[in-house]
Amino acid sequence: MRYGSSLLPSLALSLPNNMGSRRWSLLCIALILLVGVSSYEQSMGGSILGWGEQGEGELFAYPRNAPSCPSTDQSLYYLPVIGIVTHPGDGASGRLSNATGVSNIPASYVKFVESAGARVIPLIFNEPEETLREKLSLVNGVLFTGGWAKKGLYYETIKRVFEITLERNDAGDHFPLFAICLGFELLSMIISKDRDICERFQGENQASALYFPDFAEIQGSVFERFPRELLRKLSTDCLAMQNHKFGLSPKRLQDNDALASFFRILTTSKDENDKVYISTAQAYNYPVTAFQWHPEKNAFEWGLSVIPHSEDAVRVTQHVANYFISEARRSLNRPLADKVLDNLIYNYSPTYCGRAGKGYDEVYIFS
Ligand SMILES: *[C@@H]1O[C@H](CO)[C@@H](O)[C@H](O)[C@H]1NC(C)=O
C-alpha cells in the first residue's frame, strides 16, 4: 500500500507541462496532498475512512492505532563483524613506513564493509596462527583484499583462512568470503594447486564492463538483488574498476577440474587486447564470491582518475557491499562483545596518503 510514494513524483513532474491555469495547479496540489496523506495513513496502519472523520486539525496527528514496530528476523544477526586480512607493506610504496613486518589494509575496504552495516576486525597476516584463529572466532565473514603478494607467509595465511572458511561452512555455519583482485588470483592458485594458473592480462588502471554469459545464473549470487536496469548498465557502461596484471581465463578454469567444480562464472571482461578473463565468480557450494575488479573503489578511492564515480558506479559499490553483509548476517557465530571491542579496527587510525595523487587514499598500518 505504498503507491503514494511512486505516484507523487509522476504527479509532481507532470505539473509544469499541464499547468493551464492557477486553478488547475491548485487542484493538483490538493490532489498530491490527498494522495500523500492517505498513503501515509495506510502505511502507518490508518485508513482513508478514518482520516475523513478526523477533521483537518488532526491531519498530521500520529495515527491512534499505529502498530508497534515489527520485531526483526530472529534468524539474522544484526551485529556482524568482518575479518579483513592485512597485506604486506605500508600500502603507500614506502611513503609511510619501510619497517619490516609492517602490513596494511586500505581504508576503502573497511568503509565498504562499514557502509553496509558491519564492523571490521583486522586479521594481521604475520601474527601467530593461534592469534589468527582467535580473531577468526570473532567474525561472521572474511574479506581478502587486492595487492601484489603471492608468496611466503602471506600466501600461507590466505590459504589457512580460506581452509578455515570452508571448514566453518562445512560445519553448518553460513560464513561468507569475498576475495577481491589478488584475493581471487590467490584462491585460483590455492584451489587448482597450480601457482601458475593465472595468465598475464593488460588490465591495469582501467574501467570495464561486466559481461554476463548467462543472465539466468545470477540467482544466489552477488548480482541477485541488483535492479535489472543497473545489471544492464554493468554490461554496457564501464562501471567496474580494474587494476590487475594477471587474471584467470575461462579456458584455464574449465581445464582445471578442481577450479571448474568449485567456481561458476558470473561475469567476464576484456583487457586492453580484447583478451577475456573471468571478472566475477561464485562458488557452487559455498558463500564465496571472487572479483577480479574492485567493487570497493567506486565510492571510496580517488587516487586514479579512471575510477568510476558516477551515481550508477557508486550504486554498484553499495549493492555489492549490501549483499556481502546480508550474507554475514546469516552467520550463526555470536562472539563475546568484549572480545570484539578489543579487536575492532577502531583501535587503529587510518593515515591519509592520497596527497601523492596515486595509490590508496587512506590506509590502516599494522606494525
Ligand atoms: C622509505 O624508503 C624510501 C626509499 O629509500 C624513502 O624515499 C622513504 O622516505 C622511506 N620512507 C620512510 C617513511 O622513511
The ligand as an ORCA input file, in Angstrom:
! r2SCAN-3c Opt
* xyz 0 1
  C      61.376      4.518      2.683
  O      62.454      4.399      1.758
  C      62.362      5.259      0.631
  C      63.499      4.905     -0.324
  O      64.708      4.878      0.350
  C      62.417      6.703      1.093
  O      62.301      7.573     -0.015
  C      61.265      6.954      2.053
  O      61.327      8.255      2.577
  C      61.294      5.947      3.198
  N      60.089      6.107      3.998
  C      60.063      6.460      5.269
  C      58.715      6.588      5.906
  O      61.054      6.711      5.904
*
